[in-house]
């Protein structure tokens, strides 16, 4: 690939393919270019950039991305069909994912075919792609429900035919992290010479956890999307996977995380899917502290209640005054407003701040705090 990596984990972001498959989402070409440039700038290793077989408009967008001369490798999604691969070649990409349904339920009830047909389809499509000198990821659609012995057989065939990696897809998002680990580890032992890529969906809220479990089991490639966009409930979120690898697993990916918030907001606007304030890692309130114990702890030392510095992802810490606030947090908020408040005065102000926040059903704003302070200081004069 174009970008040199010093780590063993390769991030393949599919915001421009699976992310755009979110129901109702359509990026303009200008937005695709902007997203690709931002992801490339922070060091993403690979971008899955579209589906050439969709038509000329899609192919034109992919060619525009190819012409950017990015450091990230561009890869396209294809059915295991020669015509799809030819469409990818016409876009100028050097890497393709060729996807086959691999679970018995899909082979029988979606394709109306047999396991033997799938093996023949793989041989034909993969053989053609390698003849054309392409880098190939063989995508196992619904691999999480497939027979492991059949998957191992397919992987061995793919390896012998020259495949560069195998994509293990939890297409329905039904696995738990323990089962994901066991399945990926079993396949790594069965076919150790073919690298595994994990592609996880969030139908049960476990996409990020399953992505991490797959990596812990030996997968070298992982698919992500910005903000976790994707089919149905979405995919593993780029920002969550990268920070989980860094913070929970002590694995450095080489990705510059400082622009995560910026990229998240841009994709949120482009997709018309605003980022929830409580979104993990990049949400506006991901580092907001209200309760007295937490606010006091984070004022004394941020490491007491923050797993990593908010600046690492482009955010800043927020001290919120609300129903559960304590005097330390309130004093700090007034200090931020340039108003010195002693402990005794903070206790008196807190007696008014808490019920006001409960009545308003929201955190108090700077204006609210200024008003409370002014009223507190007017009281003695009115007595």
C-alpha positions as CSV (number, residue, x, y, z in Angstrom):
1,X,0.0,0.0,0.0
2,X,1.0,3.6,-0.4
3,X,1.3,4.6,3.2
4,X,4.0,2.9,5.2
5,X,3.0,1.6,8.6
6,X,5.1,0.8,11.6
7,X,2.3,-1.0,13.4
8,X,0.6,-4.3,12.7
9,X,-3.0,-3.1,12.7
10,X,-4.3,-1.6,9.4
11,X,-7.3,0.7,9.6
12,X,-9.6,0.4,6.5
13,X,-12.2,3.1,6.8
14,X,-15.4,2.5,4.9
15,X,-17.3,5.7,5.5
16,X,-17.4,6.4,1.8
17,X,-18.9,2.9,1.1
18,X,-20.7,1.2,4.0
19,X,-21.1,4.6,5.8
20,X,-22.9,6.0,2.7
21,X,-25.1,2.9,2.7
22,X,-26.8,4.3,5.9
23,X,-30.5,4.6,4.9
24,X,-31.1,8.0,3.5
25,X,-27.4,9.1,3.3
26,X,-25.9,10.3,0.1
27,X,-22.6,12.3,0.0
28,X,-21.9,14.7,-2.8
29,X,-18.7,14.3,-4.7
30,X,-17.3,17.4,-3.0
31,X,-18.1,15.9,0.4
32,X,-16.5,12.6,-0.6
33,X,-13.3,14.4,-1.6
34,X,-13.3,16.4,1.6
35,X,-13.8,13.3,3.8
36,X,-11.2,11.4,1.9
37,X,-8.6,14.2,2.3
38,X,-9.3,14.6,6.0
39,X,-9.0,10.8,6.7
40,X,-5.9,10.7,4.6
41,X,-4.4,13.6,6.4
42,X,-4.7,12.0,9.8
43,X,-3.0,8.8,8.6
44,X,-5.8,6.3,7.8
45,X,-4.2,3.5,6.0
46,X,-7.0,2.5,3.6
47,X,-10.2,3.9,2.3
48,X,-13.0,1.8,0.9
49,X,-14.3,4.4,-1.5
50,X,-17.4,3.0,-3.3
51,X,-19.1,0.5,-5.5
52,X,-18.1,1.0,-9.2
53,X,-20.9,-1.4,-10.4
54,X,-23.5,1.1,-9.2
55,X,-23.0,3.2,-12.4
56,X,-21.1,6.0,-14.1
57,X,-21.8,8.6,-11.4
58,X,-20.3,6.4,-8.7
59,X,-17.3,5.5,-11.0
60,X,-16.7,9.2,-11.7
61,X,-16.6,9.9,-7.9
62,X,-14.1,7.1,-7.4
63,X,-11.9,8.4,-10.2
64,X,-11.9,11.8,-8.6
65,X,-10.6,10.2,-5.4
66,X,-8.0,8.3,-7.3
67,X,-6.8,11.5,-8.9
68,X,-6.2,13.1,-5.5
69,X,-3.0,11.1,-5.2
70,X,-3.7,10.2,-1.5
71,X,-1.2,8.2,0.6
72,X,-4.0,5.9,1.7
73,X,-4.7,2.9,-0.4
74,X,-8.1,3.1,-2.2
75,X,-10.2,-0.1,-2.4
76,X,-13.6,-0.7,-3.9
77,X,-16.4,-3.1,-3.0
78,X,-17.5,-5.7,-5.6
79,X,-19.6,-8.8,-5.9
80,X,-17.5,-11.8,-6.8
81,X,-18.4,-11.1,-10.4
82,X,-15.9,-10.4,-13.3
83,X,-18.0,-7.4,-14.5
84,X,-17.9,-5.7,-11.1
85,X,-14.1,-6.1,-11.0
86,X,-13.8,-4.7,-14.6
87,X,-15.8,-1.7,-13.4
88,X,-13.3,-1.2,-10.6
89,X,-10.3,-1.5,-12.9
90,X,-11.9,1.3,-15.1
91,X,-11.7,3.6,-12.1
92,X,-8.0,3.2,-11.7
93,X,-7.9,1.5,-8.3
94,X,-5.3,-1.1,-7.5
95,X,-7.2,-2.9,-4.8
96,X,-10.6,-4.6,-4.6
97,X,-12.8,-6.3,-2.1
98,X,-14.7,-9.2,-3.7
99,X,-17.7,-10.3,-1.6
100,X,-19.4,-13.7,-1.4
101,X,-22.2,-14.9,0.8
102,X,-20.7,-17.6,2.9
103,X,-23.4,-18.7,5.4
104,X,-25.6,-21.6,4.5
105,X,-28.7,-19.5,5.2
106,X,-27.7,-16.9,2.6
107,X,-26.3,-19.4,0.1
108,X,-29.6,-21.2,0.1
109,X,-32.2,-18.5,0.7
110,X,-30.6,-15.5,-0.9
111,X,-28.5,-16.9,-3.7
112,X,-30.4,-20.2,-4.2
113,X,-27.0,-21.9,-4.8
114,X,-24.7,-24.3,-3.1
115,X,-21.4,-24.3,-1.3
116,X,-19.7,-25.7,-4.4
117,X,-21.1,-22.8,-6.5
118,X,-19.6,-20.3,-4.0
119,X,-16.2,-22.0,-4.3
120,X,-16.4,-21.8,-8.1
121,X,-17.4,-18.2,-8.0
122,X,-14.5,-17.4,-5.7
123,X,-12.1,-19.2,-8.1
124,X,-13.4,-17.3,-11.1
125,X,-13.5,-13.8,-9.6
126,X,-10.3,-14.0,-7.6
127,X,-8.4,-15.6,-10.5
128,X,-9.5,-12.7,-12.8
129,X,-8.6,-10.1,-10.2
130,X,-5.1,-11.5,-9.6
131,X,-4.5,-11.9,-13.4
132,X,-5.1,-8.1,-13.5
133,X,-2.5,-7.5,-10.8
134,X,-5.0,-6.3,-8.1
135,X,-4.6,-6.4,-4.4
136,X,-7.6,-8.5,-3.2
137,X,-9.5,-8.8,0.0
138,X,-12.0,-11.7,-0.1
139,X,-15.1,-10.6,1.8
140,X,-17.1,-13.3,3.6
141,X,-20.6,-11.9,3.9
142,X,-22.4,-13.3,6.9
143,X,-19.2,-15.1,8.0
144,X,-20.4,-14.9,11.6
145,X,-23.2,-17.3,10.9
146,X,-21.1,-19.6,8.5
147,X,-19.7,-23.0,9.3
148,X,-16.1,-22.5,10.5
149,X,-14.8,-25.5,8.6
150,X,-16.3,-24.2,5.3
151,X,-14.8,-20.8,6.0
152,X,-11.4,-22.3,6.6
153,X,-11.8,-24.2,3.3
154,X,-12.7,-21.0,1.5
155,X,-9.8,-19.2,3.1
156,X,-7.3,-21.9,2.1
157,X,-8.6,-21.8,-1.5
158,X,-8.3,-18.0,-1.5
159,X,-4.8,-18.2,-0.2
160,X,-3.8,-20.6,-2.9
161,X,-5.4,-18.4,-5.5
162,X,-3.4,-15.4,-4.4
163,X,-5.8,-13.5,-2.1
164,X,-4.1,-10.9,0.1
165,X,-6.6,-11.2,3.1
166,X,-10.0,-12.5,4.1
167,X,-12.7,-10.2,5.5
168,X,-14.7,-11.8,8.3
169,X,-18.0,-10.0,8.4
170,X,-20.5,-9.9,11.2
171,X,-23.0,-8.7,8.7
172,X,-26.0,-8.9,11.0
173,X,-24.2,-7.6,14.1
174,X,-25.2,-10.6,16.2
175,X,-21.9,-11.7,17.7
176,X,-20.7,-11.0,21.2
177,X,-17.0,-10.2,21.7
178,X,-16.2,-13.5,23.3
179,X,-17.6,-15.5,20.3
180,X,-15.9,-13.1,17.9
181,X,-12.6,-13.7,19.5
182,X,-13.1,-17.5,19.4
183,X,-14.1,-17.6,15.7
184,X,-11.3,-15.3,14.5
185,X,-8.7,-17.1,16.6
186,X,-9.9,-20.5,15.2
187,X,-9.6,-19.2,11.6
188,X,-6.1,-17.8,12.4
189,X,-5.0,-21.2,13.5
190,X,-6.7,-23.0,10.6
191,X,-5.2,-20.7,7.9
192,X,-2.3,-18.9,9.5
193,X,-0.8,-17.5,6.3
194,X,-3.9,-15.5,5.2
195,X,-4.4,-12.2,7.2
196,X,-7.9,-11.6,8.6
197,X,-9.9,-8.4,8.4
198,X,-12.9,-7.8,10.7
199,X,-16.0,-6.0,9.6
200,X,-18.5,-5.5,12.4
201,X,-22.0,-4.1,12.6
202,X,-23.7,-2.4,15.6
203,X,-27.2,-4.0,15.7
204,X,-26.7,-5.1,19.3
205,X,-24.5,-2.2,20.2
206,X,-21.3,-4.3,20.1
207,X,-19.6,-3.3,16.9
208,X,-16.6,-1.6,18.5
209,X,-16.2,-4.3,21.1
210,X,-16.3,-7.0,18.4
211,X,-13.8,-5.1,16.3
212,X,-11.4,-5.0,19.3
213,X,-12.1,-8.6,20.0
214,X,-11.2,-9.6,16.5
215,X,-7.9,-7.7,16.7
216,X,-7.1,-9.3,20.0
217,X,-7.7,-12.7,18.4
218,X,-5.2,-11.9,15.6
219,X,-6.9,-9.9,12.9
220,X,-4.6,-7.4,11.3
221,X,-7.2,-5.3,9.4
222,X,-10.3,-3.6,10.8
223,X,-13.1,-1.7,9.1
224,X,-14.5,1.5,10.6
225,X,-16.7,4.4,9.7
226,X,-16.7,7.9,11.1
227,X,-19.4,8.2,13.8
228,X,-20.3,4.6,13.2
229,X,-22.4,5.2,10.1
230,X,-23.5,2.2,8.2
231,X,-26.3,-0.2,7.3
232,X,-29.1,-0.3,9.9
233,X,-27.5,0.5,13.3
234,X,-24.2,1.2,11.7
235,X,-20.6,-0.1,11.9
236,X,-17.7,0.2,14.3
237,X,-16.9,3.8,14.8
238,X,-13.5,5.0,13.7
239,X,-13.0,7.2,16.7
240,X,-14.0,4.5,19.2
241,X,-11.9,1.8,17.7
242,X,-8.8,3.9,17.5
243,X,-9.1,5.2,21.0
244,X,-10.0,1.8,22.4
245,X,-6.9,0.3,20.8
246,X,-4.8,3.1,22.3
247,X,-6.3,3.4,25.8
248,X,-7.6,-0.1,26.5
249,X,-5.1,-2.2,24.5
250,X,-2.0,0.0,24.4
251,X,-1.9,-0.4,20.7
252,X,-0.7,2.6,18.7
253,X,-2.1,2.8,15.1
254,X,-0.2,5.8,13.9
255,X,-3.4,7.8,13.4
256,X,-3.5,11.5,14.5
257,X,-6.5,11.6,16.7
258,X,-6.5,15.4,17.3
259,X,-8.9,16.0,14.4
260,X,-11.4,13.4,15.3
261,X,-14.0,16.0,16.6
262,X,-13.6,18.1,13.4
263,X,-14.0,15.1,11.1
264,X,-16.9,13.8,13.2
265,X,-18.8,17.1,12.9
266,X,-18.2,17.4,9.2
267,X,-19.5,13.8,8.5
268,X,-22.4,14.5,10.8
269,X,-23.4,17.5,8.7
270,X,-22.7,15.8,5.3
271,X,-24.8,12.8,6.3
272,X,-27.5,14.9,8.0
273,X,-26.9,12.7,11.1
274,X,-25.9,15.2,13.8
275,X,-23.5,13.8,16.4
276,X,-25.3,13.1,19.7
277,X,-23.9,15.1,22.6
278,X,-23.4,11.9,24.5
279,X,-21.6,10.1,21.7
280,X,-18.6,8.2,22.9
281,X,-15.2,9.8,22.3
282,X,-16.4,12.8,20.2
283,X,-19.7,13.9,21.6
284,X,-19.9,17.5,22.8
285,X,-20.6,16.2,26.4
286,X,-18.2,13.3,26.3
287,X,-16.0,15.1,28.9
288,X,-18.8,16.9,30.8
289,X,-18.7,16.6,34.6
290,X,-21.6,17.5,36.9
291,X,-21.8,15.4,40.0
292,X,-20.0,16.9,43.0
293,X,-17.7,14.0,43.6
294,X,-16.7,13.7,39.9
295,X,-16.2,17.5,39.4
296,X,-14.1,17.7,42.5
297,X,-12.0,14.8,41.5
298,X,-11.3,16.0,38.0
299,X,-10.4,19.5,39.3
300,X,-7.8,17.9,41.6
301,X,-6.5,15.6,38.8
302,X,-8.1,15.0,35.5
303,X,-6.9,11.4,35.5
304,X,-9.3,10.7,38.4
305,X,-12.3,10.6,36.1
306,X,-10.9,10.9,32.5
307,X,-9.4,7.9,30.7
308,X,-7.6,10.2,28.3
309,X,-7.1,13.9,27.7
310,X,-10.1,15.4,25.8
311,X,-7.5,17.4,23.7
312,X,-6.4,14.1,22.2
313,X,-9.6,14.1,20.1
314,X,-10.1,17.8,19.7
315,X,-12.5,18.3,22.6
316,X,-12.2,20.2,25.9
317,X,-13.4,19.5,29.5
318,X,-16.7,20.9,30.6
319,X,-17.8,21.5,34.2
320,X,-21.6,21.5,34.3
321,X,-23.7,23.1,37.1
322,X,-26.9,21.2,37.7
323,X,-28.9,19.2,40.2
324,X,-26.0,17.0,41.2
325,X,-23.3,19.7,41.4
326,X,-21.1,20.3,44.4
327,X,-19.4,23.4,45.7
328,X,-16.0,22.7,44.1
329,X,-17.5,22.5,40.6
330,X,-19.5,25.6,41.2
331,X,-16.5,27.5,42.5
332,X,-14.5,26.5,39.4
333,X,-17.3,27.6,37.0
334,X,-17.4,31.0,38.7
335,X,-13.6,31.2,38.5
336,X,-13.9,30.5,34.7
337,X,-16.2,33.5,34.6
338,X,-13.7,35.7,36.3
339,X,-15.8,35.8,39.6
340,X,-13.9,34.7,42.8
341,X,-16.2,32.8,45.1
342,X,-15.2,31.4,48.5
343,X,-16.3,28.1,49.9
344,X,-19.0,29.6,52.2
345,X,-20.5,31.7,49.4
346,X,-20.4,28.7,47.0
347,X,-22.5,26.7,49.5
348,X,-25.1,29.4,49.6
349,X,-25.2,29.8,45.8
350,X,-25.5,26.0,45.5
351,X,-28.7,26.0,47.5
352,X,-30.2,28.1,44.8
353,X,-28.5,26.6,41.8
354,X,-29.6,23.0,42.4
355,X,-33.4,23.7,42.5
356,X,-33.1,26.1,39.6
357,X,-31.5,23.4,37.4
358,X,-34.1,20.9,38.5
359,X,-36.9,23.3,37.7
360,X,-35.4,24.2,34.3
361,X,-34.5,20.5,33.6
362,X,-31.1,21.5,32.2
363,X,-27.6,22.6,33.1
364,X,-27.2,26.2,34.2
365,X,-25.7,28.6,31.6
366,X,-23.2,31.4,32.3
367,X,-26.0,33.8,32.2
368,X,-27.9,31.8,34.8
369,X,-24.8,31.7,37.1
370,X,-24.2,35.4,36.7
371,X,-27.9,36.1,37.6
372,X,-27.7,33.9,40.7
373,X,-24.5,35.7,41.8
374,X,-26.0,39.1,41.3
375,X,-29.1,38.2,43.2
376,X,-27.0,36.8,46.1
377,X,-25.1,40.1,46.4
378,X,-28.2,42.2,46.2
379,X,-29.9,40.4,49.1
380,X,-28.0,42.1,51.9
381,X,-28.7,45.6,50.4
382,X,-32.4,44.9,50.2
383,X,-32.7,43.7,53.9
